[in-house]
């Protein structure tokens, strides 16, 4: 199973590609899609969409996992993140790719064992779980890999439960 994890954002969209090989997880790719601040918003969203399409073409994932929108104090930022999530989901939908969302607490719990883990704890655990030589940077890439790990570890259980209840 190959999972494309996404930490959406208008300026920086993190991505991480994780594969389950035997009994362990392996990082295939990770990084950040950056958009130019001076570009019009529609151009930035188009750039995110195109980059996600390219990642789907390159890695042929079986599933996509996104971090759900965390609605803090800044409404403007929340709308921009929501729009970025939308174009990422559009890219998945256009390819018939299953897309699952996880809250930040679910991701932290799946990776660190606590939904209240700090970003540095998440990065350390991503490094450990994927057998990386160093912590993934920047934070958006680390978060995206964590989302992919969360899905890769929860998808088999969700599939088994779905079969039982059918």
C-alpha positions in Angstrom: 0.0 0.0 0.0 1.3 3.5 -0.9 -0.2 6.5 0.8 0.2 10.1 -0.2 -0.2 12.3 2.9 -1.0 16.0 2.7 -0.7 18.8 5.1 -2.6 21.5 3.2 -1.8 25.2 3.1 -1.9 28.0 0.6 1.7 29.1 1.0 3.1 25.7 1.9 1.5 22.4 1.3 3.4 19.5 2.8 3.4 16.1 1.2 4.7 12.7 2.3 4.6 9.4 0.5 4.8 6.3 2.6 4.7 2.6 1.5 4.0 -0.4 3.6 6.6 -3.0 2.8 6.1 -6.2 4.7 5.6 -5.3 8.3 7.2 -1.9 8.2 6.7 1.6 6.7 9.1 3.2 4.3 9.3 6.9 3.2 9.3 7.2 -0.6 9.2 11.0 -0.8 8.4 14.1 1.2 8.6 17.9 0.9 6.7 21.0 0.5 4.8 22.6 -2.4 5.5 26.3 -2.1 3.5 29.0 -3.8 4.5 32.6 -4.5 3.0 35.1 -2.1 2.8 37.7 -4.8 0.8 35.4 -7.2 -3.0 35.7 -7.4 -4.8 33.2 -5.2 -6.3 31.3 -8.1 -2.8 30.8 -9.6 -1.5 29.6 -6.3 -4.4 27.1 -6.0 -3.8 25.9 -9.6 -0.1 25.4 -8.8 -1.0 23.2 -5.8 -3.4 21.2 -7.9 -0.8 20.6 -10.6 1.9 19.6 -8.1 -0.4 17.1 -6.4 -1.4 15.7 -9.8 2.3 15.3 -10.5 2.8 13.5 -7.2 -0.1 11.2 -8.0 1.4 10.4 -11.4 4.9 9.8 -10.0 4.0 7.6 -7.0 0.6 6.0 -8.0 -0.7 6.0 -4.5 -3.4 3.6 -3.4 -4.9 6.3 -1.1 -4.6 9.9 -0.1 -4.8 11.2 3.5 -5.2 14.8 4.5 -5.0 16.7 7.7 -8.4 18.2 8.5 -8.8 21.9 8.8 -7.9 23.2 12.3 -10.1 26.3 12.9 -8.1 28.6 15.1 -8.5 32.3 15.6 -7.6 33.4 12.1 -10.6 33.0 9.8 -8.8 34.2 6.8 -6.1 31.6 7.2 -8.8 28.9 7.7 -10.5 29.8 4.4 -7.1 29.7 2.5 -6.3 26.3 4.0 -9.8 25.1 3.2 -9.3 26.1 -0.4 -6.0 24.3 -0.6 -7.7 21.2 0.8 -10.3 21.6 -1.9 -7.9 21.5 -4.8 -6.0 18.6 -3.3 -9.2 16.7 -2.9 -10.2 17.6 -6.5 -6.9 16.1 -7.7 -7.7 12.9 -5.8 -11.3 12.8 -7.0 -10.3 13.3 -10.6 -8.1 10.2 -10.4 -10.6 8.1 -8.5 -8.2 8.1 -5.5 -9.7 7.4 -2.0 -9.2 10.4 0.2 -9.5 10.3 4.0 -9.2 13.1 6.5 -7.7 13.0 10.0 -7.8 15.6 12.7 -4.4 16.8 14.0 -5.2 15.0 17.3 -5.8 11.7 15.4 -2.5 12.0 13.6 -0.5 12.9 16.7 -2.1 10.0 18.6 -1.3 7.6 15.8 2.3 8.7 15.5 3.2 9.6 19.1 0.5 7.9 21.2 -0.8 11.3 22.4 -3.1 13.7 20.6 -1.4 16.6 22.5 2.2 15.9 21.2 4.3 18.8 20.1 5.6 19.3 16.6 9.1 18.3 17.6 7.8 15.1 19.1 5.9 14.3 15.9 9.1 14.9 13.8 11.2 12.6 16.0 8.6 9.8 15.9 8.3 10.2 12.1 12.0 9.8 11.8 12.0 6.7 14.1 8.9 5.0 12.5 10.3 5.5 9.0 13.9 4.7 9.8 15.1 8.1 8.5 18.6 9.4 9.2 17.3 12.8 10.3 14.0 14.4 11.1 12.1 15.5 8.0 12.1 19.3 7.5 10.3 21.6 7.2 7.4 20.9 9.7 4.9 20.7 6.8 6.8 17.8 5.3 7.0 16.1 8.7 3.3 16.6 9.3 2.4 15.2 5.9 4.5 12.1 6.5 2.7 11.7 9.9 -0.7 11.9 8.1 0.5 9.2 5.7 1.7 7.0 8.6 -1.7 7.5 10.4 -3.6 6.3 7.3 -1.2 3.4 6.5 -1.6 2.1 10.1 -5.4 2.7 10.3 -6.5 1.7 6.8 -6.2 -2.1 7.3 -8.3 -2.0 10.5 -10.9 0.3 8.8 -11.1 -2.1 5.9 -11.5 -5.2 8.1 -14.3 -3.4 10.1 -16.1 -2.4 6.9 -16.0 -6.1 5.7 -17.4 -7.3 9.0 -20.3 -4.8 9.1 -21.2 -5.5 5.4 
